[in-house]
Amino acid sequence: MIVGAALLWSTGGIGIKAVVEGPLVVTFYRSLFAAVVLFLLLRPKVVKLTVPFAIATVSYGACLTTFVIATKLTTAANAIFLQSSGVIWVLLLSPLFLGERFRMRDGIAVVVAICGMALFFVGELEPKNQLGNATAALSSVFFAMLIMSLRRERGASAEAAICYGNLLLALALLPFVASNLRLAPVSIPILLGLGVVQIGAAYVLFVRGLSHVTATEASLIGMIEPIANPLWVFLFLGERPRTIALLGGAIVLAAIAWRTSGSEAEELREPGVKPSS
């Protein structure tokens, strides 16, 4: 389910780049359409307001907004690689907030991944690109907060957080976009697809899959998205990421893959753990 969610998420870059509307208008319509389909599919109940629920709702809205802004300001590859580096913060903070074990291998992977992230900013002389990269890096923090809070809530509460997160985000943005709600005809089906499929269907899969895996596993599996996202943009829109940015993304992915490859072996070496047949 999380693989499916990641593949659906990966279509976001091409959709956001393909429309002429500004980032706040794109975010408004995407969340509005997503809220409608999520409330119809999940029919969330009113849940008790807890700190993790509030964090999930707020971080969700902030994550979506900053990602759209970043995608408009920098390349799709930079935006998605930097946002997906939120797995670094999950590795660092999940032991504290979720009680998930932190290993030395995690620390090494985090240091290497941060070095890879730094390459995105090398040679970016245009203020627009730098601002886009910084916004994407900020989005990675919100992305990590979202994953950890959804993992802590799980089940119906996590589903409700996503539903209300989209609704509240659309309501919060309405005053800022009320005078600019007219869409170009070609943008309507694209934004509808972003809301219903790229956000709505993807998060239905994600929150249900998250009930069965750890926050770290979910964020690592989700690294399929930054591989596919810039590929779609390059194939359909011709946007070519810089070589040094691709190198930085490759370092981040390699660090995470190295960390993941050793997890099972370490678990099998723990006392009382037997290999599966």
DRENDO-1510 file (C-alpha; in Angstrom, 1 decimal, always signed):
<recs>
REC; n; res; u; v; w
REC; 1; MET; +0.0; +0.0; +0.0 .
REC; 2; ILE; +2.8; +2.4; +0.8 .
REC; 3; VAL; +4.6; +1.6; -2.5 .
REC; 4; GLY; +1.3; +2.4; -4.3 .
REC; 5; ALA; +1.0; +5.7; -2.3 .
REC; 6; ALA; +4.5; +6.7; -3.3 .
REC; 7; LEU; +3.9; +6.0; -7.0 .
REC; 8; LEU; +0.7; +8.1; -6.9 .
REC; 9; TRP; +2.5; +10.9; -5.0 .
REC; 10; SER; +5.3; +10.9; -7.7 .
REC; 11; THR; +2.8; +12.3; -10.2 .
REC; 12; GLY; +2.6; +15.6; -8.2 .
REC; 13; GLY; +5.6; +17.3; -9.8 .
REC; 14; ILE; +4.4; +17.0; -13.4 .
REC; 15; GLY; +0.9; +18.2; -12.4 .
REC; 16; ILE; +2.1; +21.2; -10.4 .
REC; 17; LYS; +4.5; +22.2; -13.2 .
REC; 18; ALA; +1.9; +21.7; -15.9 .
REC; 19; VAL; -0.6; +24.3; -14.6 .
REC; 20; VAL; -0.1; +28.1; -14.8 .
REC; 21; GLU; -1.8; +29.0; -11.5 .
REC; 22; GLY; +0.2; +30.1; -8.5 .
REC; 23; PRO; +1.2; +27.8; -5.7 .
REC; 24; LEU; -1.5; +28.9; -3.2 .
REC; 25; VAL; -4.2; +28.4; -5.8 .
REC; 26; VAL; -2.9; +25.0; -6.7 .
REC; 27; THR; -2.7; +24.0; -3.1 .
REC; 28; PHE; -6.2; +25.3; -2.4 .
REC; 29; TYR; -7.9; +23.3; -5.2 .
REC; 30; ARG; -5.8; +20.2; -4.6 .
REC; 31; SER; -6.7; +20.1; -1.0 .
REC; 32; LEU; -10.3; +21.0; -1.7 .
REC; 33; PHE; -10.8; +18.1; -4.2 .
REC; 34; ALA; -8.8; +15.8; -1.9 .
REC; 35; ALA; -11.0; +16.6; +1.1 .
REC; 36; VAL; -14.2; +15.8; -0.9 .
REC; 37; VAL; -12.9; +12.4; -2.0 .
REC; 38; LEU; -11.4; +11.5; +1.4 .
REC; 39; PHE; -14.6; +12.3; +3.3 .
REC; 40; LEU; -16.6; +10.2; +0.8 .
REC; 41; LEU; -14.1; +7.2; +1.0 .
REC; 42; LEU; -13.1; +7.3; +4.6 .
REC; 43; ARG; -16.2; +8.8; +6.3 .
REC; 44; PRO; -14.1; +9.9; +9.3 .
REC; 45; LYS; -15.6; +10.1; +12.7 .
REC; 46; VAL; -15.0; +13.1; +15.0 .
REC; 47; VAL; -12.1; +12.0; +17.2 .
REC; 48; LYS; -10.7; +13.2; +20.4 .
REC; 49; LEU; -8.3; +16.1; +19.9 .
REC; 50; THR; -4.9; +15.0; +21.0 .
REC; 51; VAL; -1.5; +16.6; +20.6 .
REC; 52; PRO; -0.4; +14.0; +17.9 .
REC; 53; PHE; -3.7; +14.6; +16.0 .
REC; 54; ALA; -3.2; +18.3; +16.1 .
REC; 55; ILE; +0.4; +18.0; +14.9 .
REC; 56; ALA; -0.6; +15.6; +12.1 .
REC; 57; THR; -3.3; +18.0; +10.9 .
REC; 58; VAL; -1.0; +21.1; +11.0 .
REC; 59; SER; +2.1; +19.4; +9.6 .
REC; 60; TYR; +0.0; +17.9; +6.8 .
REC; 61; GLY; -1.2; +21.3; +5.6 .
REC; 62; ALA; +2.3; +22.8; +6.0 .
REC; 63; CYS; +3.9; +19.9; +4.1 .
REC; 64; LEU; +1.5; +20.2; +1.1 .
REC; 65; THR; +1.8; +24.0; +0.9 .
REC; 66; THR; +5.6; +24.2; +1.2 .
REC; 67; PHE; +6.1; +21.4; -1.4 .
REC; 68; VAL; +3.9; +23.1; -4.0 .
REC; 69; ILE; +5.8; +26.4; -3.4 .
REC; 70; ALA; +9.1; +24.7; -3.7 .
REC; 71; THR; +8.1; +22.9; -6.9 .
REC; 72; LYS; +7.1; +26.2; -8.5 .
REC; 73; LEU; +10.4; +27.9; -7.4 .
REC; 74; THR; +13.0; +25.2; -8.2 .
REC; 75; THR; +13.2; +22.0; -10.2 .
REC; 76; ALA; +10.8; +19.1; -9.5 .
REC; 77; ALA; +13.9; +16.9; -8.7 .
REC; 78; ASN; +15.2; +19.4; -6.1 .
REC; 79; ALA; +11.8; +19.8; -4.5 .
REC; 80; ILE; +11.1; +16.1; -4.2 .
REC; 81; PHE; +14.6; +14.9; -3.2 .
REC; 82; LEU; +14.8; +17.6; -0.5 .
REC; 83; GLN; +11.3; +17.0; +0.9 .
REC; 84; SER; +11.9; +13.2; +0.9 .
REC; 85; SER; +15.0; +13.7; +3.0 .
REC; 86; GLY; +12.5; +14.0; +5.8 .
REC; 87; VAL; +13.4; +10.4; +6.4 .
REC; 88; ILE; +16.6; +11.8; +8.1 .
REC; 89; TRP; +14.5; +13.5; +10.7 .
REC; 90; VAL; +12.4; +10.4; +11.1 .
REC; 91; LEU; +15.5; +8.4; +11.8 .
REC; 92; LEU; +16.7; +10.9; +14.3 .
REC; 93; LEU; +13.4; +11.6; +16.1 .
REC; 94; SER; +11.4; +8.4; +16.0 .
REC; 95; PRO; +13.3; +6.9; +18.9 .
REC; 96; LEU; +12.4; +9.9; +21.0 .
REC; 97; PHE; +8.7; +10.2; +20.0 .
REC; 98; LEU; +7.8; +6.7; +19.0 .
REC; 99; GLY; +10.2; +4.5; +20.9 .
REC; 100; GLU; +11.7; +3.0; +17.8 .
REC; 101; ARG; +15.3; +1.9; +18.2 .
REC; 102; PHE; +18.1; +4.1; +16.9 .
REC; 103; ARG; +21.2; +2.2; +15.7 .
REC; 104; MET; +24.7; +3.4; +14.9 .
REC; 105; ARG; +24.0; +2.6; +11.3 .
REC; 106; ASP; +21.2; +5.2; +11.4 .
REC; 107; GLY; +23.6; +7.9; +12.6 .
REC; 108; ILE; +26.1; +7.2; +9.8 .
REC; 109; ALA; +23.3; +7.2; +7.2 .
REC; 110; VAL; +22.0; +10.6; +8.5 .
REC; 111; VAL; +25.4; +12.2; +8.2 .
REC; 112; VAL; +26.0; +11.0; +4.7 .
REC; 113; ALA; +22.5; +12.0; +3.6 .
REC; 114; ILE; +22.9; +15.5; +5.0 .
REC; 115; CYS; +26.1; +15.8; +2.9 .
REC; 116; GLY; +24.1; +14.7; -0.2 .
REC; 117; MET; +21.5; +17.3; +0.6 .
REC; 118; ALA; +24.1; +20.1; +0.7 .
REC; 119; LEU; +24.9; +19.4; -3.0 .
REC; 120; PHE; +21.5; +20.8; -4.0 .
REC; 121; PHE; +22.6; +24.2; -2.9 .
REC; 122; VAL; +26.0; +24.2; -4.7 .
REC; 123; GLY; +26.1; +26.6; -7.6 .
REC; 124; GLU; +22.5; +27.7; -7.2 .
REC; 125; LEU; +23.2; +31.4; -7.8 .
REC; 126; GLU; +19.6; +32.5; -8.5 .
REC; 127; PRO; +17.7; +33.6; -5.4 .
REC; 128; LYS; +14.6; +32.0; -6.8 .
REC; 129; ASN; +16.2; +28.5; -6.8 .
REC; 130; GLN; +17.8; +29.0; -3.4 .
REC; 131; LEU; +14.4; +30.0; -1.9 .
REC; 132; GLY; +12.8; +27.0; -3.6 .
REC; 133; ASN; +15.5; +24.6; -2.2 .
REC; 134; ALA; +15.2; +26.1; +1.3 .
REC; 135; THR; +11.4; +25.8; +1.1 .
REC; 136; ALA; +11.7; +22.1; +0.1 .
REC; 137; ALA; +14.1; +21.5; +3.0 .
REC; 138; LEU; +11.6; +23.0; +5.4 .
REC; 139; SER; +8.9; +20.8; +3.8 .
REC; 140; SER; +11.1; +17.8; +4.8 .
REC; 141; VAL; +10.7; +18.7; +8.4 .
REC; 142; PHE; +6.9; +18.9; +8.1 .
REC; 143; PHE; +6.9; +15.6; +6.2 .
REC; 144; ALA; +8.8; +13.9; +9.0 .
REC; 145; MET; +6.4; +15.4; +11.6 .
REC; 146; LEU; +3.5; +14.1; +9.6 .
REC; 147; ILE; +4.8; +10.5; +9.3 .
REC; 148; MET; +5.6; +10.2; +13.0 .
REC; 149; SER; +2.3; +11.7; +14.1 .
REC; 150; LEU; +0.3; +9.5; +11.8 .
REC; 151; ARG; +2.2; +6.5; +12.9 .
REC; 152; ARG; +1.4; +7.4; +16.5 .
REC; 153; GLU; -2.3; +7.9; +15.8 .
REC; 154; ARG; -2.8; +5.1; +13.3 .
REC; 155; GLY; -6.2; +3.7; +12.2 .
REC; 156; ALA; -9.3; +5.9; +12.3 .
REC; 157; SER; -7.5; +8.8; +14.0 .
REC; 158; ALA; -4.9; +9.0; +11.3 .
REC; 159; GLU; -7.5; +8.8; +8.6 .
REC; 160; ALA; -9.4; +11.6; +10.3 .
REC; 161; ALA; -6.3; +13.8; +10.5 .
REC; 162; ILE; -5.7; +13.5; +6.8 .
REC; 163; CYS; -9.4; +14.3; +6.0 .
REC; 164; TYR; -9.6; +17.3; +8.3 .
REC; 165; GLY; -6.1; +18.4; +7.3 .
REC; 166; ASN; -7.2; +18.9; +3.7 .
REC; 167; LEU; -10.4; +20.6; +4.7 .
REC; 168; LEU; -8.7; +23.0; +7.2 .
REC; 169; LEU; -5.9; +23.8; +4.7 .
REC; 170; ALA; -8.4; +24.7; +2.0 .
REC; 171; LEU; -10.3; +26.9; +4.5 .
REC; 172; ALA; -7.1; +28.6; +5.7 .
REC; 173; LEU; -6.0; +29.4; +2.1 .
REC; 174; LEU; -9.4; +30.7; +0.9 .
REC; 175; PRO; -8.9; +34.3; +2.1 .
REC; 176; PHE; -5.6; +34.4; +0.2 .
REC; 177; VAL; -7.0; +33.1; -3.1 .
REC; 178; ALA; -10.6; +34.2; -3.0 .
REC; 179; SER; -10.0; +36.9; -5.6 .
REC; 180; ASN; -8.1; +34.5; -7.9 .
REC; 181; LEU; -10.1; +31.3; -8.1 .
REC; 182; ARG; -10.7; +31.3; -11.9 .
REC; 183; LEU; -8.8; +28.4; -13.5 .
REC; 184; ALA; -7.6; +28.0; -17.0 .
REC; 185; PRO; -9.7; +25.2; -18.7 .
REC; 186; VAL; -6.6; +22.9; -19.1 .
REC; 187; SER; -5.9; +23.3; -15.4 .
REC; 188; ILE; -9.2; +21.9; -14.2 .
REC; 189; PRO; -8.7; +18.2; -15.0 .
REC; 190; ILE; -5.1; +18.4; -13.8 .
REC; 191; LEU; -6.0; +19.9; -10.4 .
REC; 192; LEU; -8.9; +17.4; -10.1 .
REC; 193; GLY; -6.5; +14.6; -10.7 .
REC; 194; LEU; -4.0; +16.0; -8.2 .
REC; 195; GLY; -6.6; +16.2; -5.5 .
REC; 196; VAL; -8.5; +13.0; -6.2 .
REC; 197; VAL; -5.7; +10.6; -7.2 .
REC; 198; GLN; -2.3; +12.1; -6.3 .
REC; 199; ILE; -3.5; +13.2; -2.8 .
REC; 200; GLY; -6.8; +11.5; -2.0 .
REC; 201; ALA; -6.2; +7.9; -3.2 .
REC; 202; ALA; -2.5; +8.0; -2.2 .
REC; 203; TYR; -3.2; +9.0; +1.4 .
REC; 204; VAL; -5.9; +6.3; +1.7 .
REC; 205; LEU; -3.3; +3.8; +0.9 .
REC; 206; PHE; -0.6; +5.4; +3.0 .
REC; 207; VAL; -2.5; +5.7; +6.3 .
REC; 208; ARG; -3.7; +2.1; +6.0 .
REC; 209; GLY; -0.3; +0.8; +5.2 .
REC; 210; LEU; +1.2; +2.8; +8.0 .
REC; 211; SER; -0.7; +0.6; +10.5 .
REC; 212; HIS; +1.5; -2.3; +9.5 .
REC; 213; VAL; +5.0; -0.9; +9.3 .
REC; 214; THR; +7.2; +1.4; +11.4 .
REC; 215; ALA; +7.5; +5.1; +10.6 .
REC; 216; THR; +11.1; +4.5; +9.5 .
REC; 217; GLU; +10.1; +1.7; +7.1 .
REC; 218; ALA; +7.3; +3.8; +5.7 .
REC; 219; SER; +9.6; +6.8; +5.0 .
REC; 220; LEU; +12.2; +4.6; +3.5 .
REC; 221; ILE; +9.7; +2.8; +1.2 .
REC; 222; GLY; +8.4; +6.2; +0.2 .
REC; 223; MET; +11.8; +7.0; -1.4 .
REC; 224; ILE; +10.4; +5.5; -4.5 .
REC; 225; GLU; +8.6; +8.8; -5.0 .
REC; 226; PRO; +11.8; +11.0; -5.5 .
REC; 227; ILE; +13.0; +8.5; -8.1 .
REC; 228; ALA; +9.8; +8.6; -10.1 .
REC; 229; ASN; +8.8; +12.2; -9.7 .
REC; 230; PRO; +11.6; +14.0; -11.7 .
REC; 231; LEU; +11.4; +11.2; -14.3 .
REC; 232; TRP; +7.8; +12.0; -15.2 .
REC; 233; VAL; +8.6; +15.7; -15.3 .
REC; 234; PHE; +11.6; +15.1; -17.6 .
REC; 235; LEU; +9.7; +12.7; -19.9 .
REC; 236; PHE; +6.6; +14.9; -20.3 .
REC; 237; LEU; +7.8; +18.5; -19.7 .
REC; 238; GLY; +11.5; +18.2; -20.6 .
REC; 239; GLU; +12.8; +19.7; -17.3 .
REC; 240; ARG; +16.3; +18.4; -16.8 .
REC; 241; PRO; +17.7; +18.5; -13.3 .
REC; 242; ARG; +21.3; +19.6; -12.8 .
REC; 243; THR; +24.0; +16.9; -12.6 .
REC; 244; ILE; +25.2; +17.9; -9.1 .
REC; 245; ALA; +21.6; +17.8; -7.9 .
REC; 246; LEU; +21.2; +14.2; -9.3 .
REC; 247; LEU; +24.5; +13.4; -7.5 .
REC; 248; GLY; +23.2; +14.7; -4.3 .
REC; 249; GLY; +19.9; +12.8; -4.7 .
REC; 250; ALA; +21.9; +9.6; -5.4 .
REC; 251; ILE; +24.0; +10.1; -2.3 .
REC; 252; VAL; +20.8; +10.5; -0.2 .
REC; 253; LEU; +19.2; +7.5; -1.7 .
REC; 254; ALA; +22.4; +5.4; -1.3 .
REC; 255; ALA; +22.7; +6.3; +2.3 .
REC; 256; ILE; +19.1; +5.3; +3.0 .
REC; 257; ALA; +19.4; +2.1; +1.0 .
REC; 258; TRP; +22.7; +1.2; +2.9 .
REC; 259; ARG; +20.9; +1.8; +6.2 .
REC; 260; THR; +18.0; -0.3; +5.1 .
REC; 261; SER; +20.1; -3.2; +3.8 .
REC; 262; GLY; +21.7; -3.7; +7.2 .
REC; 263; SER; +18.5; -3.5; +9.3 .
REC; 264; GLU; +17.4; -7.1; +8.7 .
REC; 265; ALA; +20.9; -8.5; +9.4 .
REC; 266; GLU; +21.1; -6.6; +12.6 .
REC; 267; GLU; +17.7; -7.8; +13.8 .
REC; 268; LEU; +18.7; -11.4; +13.0 .
REC; 269; ARG; +21.8; -11.0; +15.2 .
REC; 270; GLU; +19.7; -9.9; +18.2 .
REC; 271; PRO; +19.2; -12.6; +20.9 .
REC; 272; GLY; +16.1; -14.7; +20.4 .
REC; 273; VAL; +15.5; -13.6; +16.8 .
REC; 274; LYS; +15.3; -16.4; +14.3 .
REC; 275; PRO; +15.4; -16.1; +10.5 .
REC; 276; SER; +12.1; -16.5; +8.8 .
REC; 277; SER; +11.6; -19.6; +6.7 .
</recs>
